[in-house]
Amino acid sequence: MDSDSLTRYESHPEIMDKIEDGSYVLQGDEERCPFLRSDNLCQMIIDHGEDFICDICKDHPRFRNFYDDRVEMGLGLCCEAAVDVVLDNREEFELVPNRELTDTLNILNRFSVDLFERFNLIASIVLDSKDSVSMYQGMEVLDNKWSSILDAMTDDYVDSIEDLSTNLIRDNSKTFEQVALYYAYRYPKIPDFCVEACRMIARVAVHLGGTVSDIKEATRMYSSEVEYSDENMDVIYEVFGDL
């Protein structure tokens, strides 16, 4: 939490009681924010206005990529609403204001080309399905539901769903190309990661039931578990690129 917000909250004991070591103390089994009401509205915004909340809450689920001459921003896929916005899009990827795209993004933007053909043009590192699942099983786990899914993915189980997950990508290529575009944009130095993310999200989605809603939930879970753990992203960079 930013220091200005902490200073602002010091005169509000009902808020400070729910902060520890500069962070909100999350509540219950689902680890919800203590100010998030049952209707998913923020009590703090209702009581004090949007300008009152801390910077990380204002930004969520936005992310920023910092370059020498600019800062680029996008929506992170850890948020259900952001998943809907990104995965329901059917337009080619573009930057606003317009600027040149990376080779990976240009390849993924070729919507008339089969998605797996585009994957083959991008990926130089492709993990075997069992090695892929094993990589995630060795990562830090942030949510017990994710842990139970990984525990179910034995070698035999992964073999049994691999064709199903491949077909899920093929049958929902418009959705998965948006997943790939997101990861290619957010992590331009490791283009192979966008292909790996799609393949693992498809496996999880098949496990959940294989519907479009399951693809979206798998995407949200994957983003939350992998992207929002520095330890897990270190693993991704070690496998698919340089730290």
N, C-alpha and C positions, 0 to 999 in steps of 0.2 A: 504494500500500500504506500502511496506517495506521502511525503512528510507534510505537505500542506493540508491534505485531508485529515491526517492524524491530528494536527494542530487544531483544525476546525472542529473535530469531534470531541476534543477534551472538555468542552463545556456542555457535553451531552452524555451524562453518565449512563443512560439507557443504551447508548451506542458503545461506549467504551467497555461496558460489561461483556460485550460480545466480541471483543478484539483481544487477541493474544499474540505477542511477538510480531506486531505489525500486520496481522492477518485476521480475517473474520474466523471465528470458531464455528465450523460447520456443524449442522445439527442432524441427528437421526441416522438411520441406516443408509439413507440416500445422500447423506452429507450435503444437505441443502443450505444455502445461505440463510442466516438467522433472520434476515429481513425480507426473504422471499415468501410471500403469502401463499395460501393453498390455491388461490386462483392465478398464481405465477406473476402477480404484480409486485413491484418493489414498495415495501412500506416506507422506506426512506424517501423515495421520490414523491410518494403521496403526501407525506408529512412536511417535506422541506423543499421539494422541487428537484428537477434533474441536475441543476448546477451543483447541488449539495453532495452528490455521490462522488466517490473517489475516481481517479483517472482510469484504473484498470476496469472498473464497471462501466465507465463511459465508453471505453474502447471495445470491450468485449462484444462480439467475437472477432473483431478486426485484428489483423496482423500487419506488420510493416517490414518491408525489405529495404535495407539501407545500402545505397550505392554512393560512389564519390560525388556524383553530380545531382543526385535526386533521392527521394524516398518514395517507394511504391507501396500501396496499401491494398489489401483484399479482405474477404470474409473467411474466417476459419471455419472448418467443418465440424468443430466440436459442438456446435449449436444446432438444434433441430430446425429452427427457422432458416438459418444460413444454408443448411443442407437442402432445404426445399428450393431456395432461391438459386443455388448453384446447379443442382442436379436437374431441375426442371427447365433450365435454359436450353434453347436449341439454336442459339446464334453462335457464329464463330467467335473465338476469343479475340479481344482487342484491348489495348490500353487506352486510357483516357487521362490526359490528352494522348493522341495517337503517336506511337513511336515504334521503331523496328522491334519485331519479336525475335526470340531465340529460334534456332533451327528446330528444336523439339516442339515448340508451340506451333511453328509453321507446318510441321509434319502432321501434328494432331488436328490442325485446322482443315486438313484435306478430307472433309466429310464424305466425299464421294468414294474414297478409298476404304476398303475393308479395315476395320479397327485392328485386327490381328496383324495385317500387313503393315500398318503404321507402327504397331508395337515392335515388330521385327526390325524396322528401320531405326528405331530408337535404342532398343535394349542391347547392350553388349554383355551385360551380366544378368543372367536369368537363373534363378535358383530352382533346383528340383523342388517339387511340391513338399516333400518331407523335410528337406533342408530349410525351406521357407518357414514352415510351421515350427520347426525346432528352434529357429532364430527367435520367433516371438515367444515361445515357451521359456526361453532363457532371459527374457526381458523383465524389467520391473512391471508389476501389475498394480494398477490404480483402482480397479473396480472388480469386485468378486464375480460379477456376471461374466466379465471378459475372461477371468481365470477359469470359470467352469466351462466356457466354450473351448478354450485351449486344452483343458484337461480331456475333453471328449475327442480331441483330434489325434487319436492314435494313428500309427502308420496305416493300418488296415482301413480305418475310417477315411483317412485322407485319400487313399487310393479309390475308395468307393464313391467319393463325391467329386473327384477331379473332373471327370467328363461333365458332370452336372454343373460345376462352377464355370467351366469353359463355355458351355451352352448358355448359361445365364448371362455371361458377358456378351455373347453373340446376339442373343435375343433382346438384350437391353443395351445395345451398343451406343445409342444416343445418350443414355444415362452415364455409362461408364466412360465415354469419351470426355464428358464434363468432369468426372473424377480425375482422369488422367491430366486434363488441362490444368486443373487446380494444382495438382502436385508438381507438374512441370513448371508452372509459374512460381509457386512458392519456394521450390528448391531447384533453381536452375543449374546448380553445379553438380547435381546428381540425377540426370535425366532417367536413368534406369529405375529410380525409385517410383516414378509415376506408373510404370508397368507392374512392378511388384505390389504396389498398393492396390491396384485394381484386382489383381489375382487373389490376394488375401482377403480383400473385402468380399469378393464373390464367394469364397469358401465359407466365410462367416454368414453371409446372406443365405446360402443354401442350407446351412445348419439351422438358421432361424425360420426357414420356411420357403424361401425363394421368390417372394413377391417383391414388387417395387418398394413397398413399405419396408420390407426386410433389407433391401439394398440400402435404403436411406438410413436405417438404424445401424446397420453394419458399418456404413461410412462414418456415422457420428461416433460410434464406439471406437473404430480404428483410429480416427483423428485424436480423440480424447486420450487414448492409451499410448499411442506412439508419438504423436507430435508434441504433446504437452508433458512429456518427460524428457528432461535433458539427457538422462542416462540412456533412455531408449533411442533417442536421436543420435547419440554417439555411436550406438551399434549400427544404425542405418548408414551413417557416414563412413564407418569403418568398412562396411560390406560393399557399399555402392560408390564410394568416393573417398576423398581425403578430408581429414579433420582440419 
